[in-house]
Amino acid sequence: MSKHNHGKSAKTEGNSEEMKEKIPGNEEKKPDIQTENIENREETPNSGAAEANKAAPGAEPASLEQKFADLEAKLADSNDQYLRKAADFENFRKRMQKEKQDLVDFANQNLLLDLLPVIDDFERAIKSAETSKDFQSFYEGVILIEKRLSMELENKWGLKRFDSIGEPFDPNRHEAIQMEKADGISEAVVKEDYVKGYFLKDRVIRFAKVKVLMPKEGSEIRNEE
């Protein structure tokens, strides 16, 4: 009987202990270590930000002044580089302009050098005519000089004289100075060559000035192009 009561009382005590734990007022309050750590961690950055905010107003002017000084230095460097480039370009432009002018001024230098011996020949022919008074010799000497000059210009420079007498009139090569009608022809023909025409390579650089024979009315004129 006593054993039964003792077991019952022990069970009752155990139940009463459990009931105490479940009652809100009887719960033991234990320190929440994790919560405290979180609160401490949350306070740390906030306090650092607050300190940074307090220090920022004093540091901000110095930072702006430094940035402004850096920008001024970069601007000065860029301006210096621009002035140097502008000066280099101006010097380059002047040099190119001078070289271009030199090309224009001395483009015919080689041609003129080839003409100098011909001038020398003319001077010698004139001096010879002054002393000998031999017209035939002078005449023959002038013919030789003219042939030498023509061959020099044709062989080295591509300047070629063309004949027109007896050729059909070609408006691409001939300039009609005088015309007359004639029998027995069906097209315009060059009768006389007043001024010789010249080719430079394959291009006509001077038209021949000619007299042209024209067919009488009823005859067809053909101009070759």
Secondary structure, DSSP 8 states (H G I E B T S, - for coil): -HHHHHHHHHHHHHHHHHHHHHSGGG------HHHHHHHHHHHHHHHHHHHHHHHHHHHHHHHHHHHHHHHHHHHHHHHHHHHHHHHHHHHHHHHHHHHHHHHHHTTTHHHHHHHHHHHHHHHHHHHHHHHH--HHHHHHHHHHHHHHHHHHHHHHH-EEEE--TTSB--TTTEEEEEEEEESS-SS-EEEEEEE-EEEETTEEEE-EEEEEEEE-TTS------
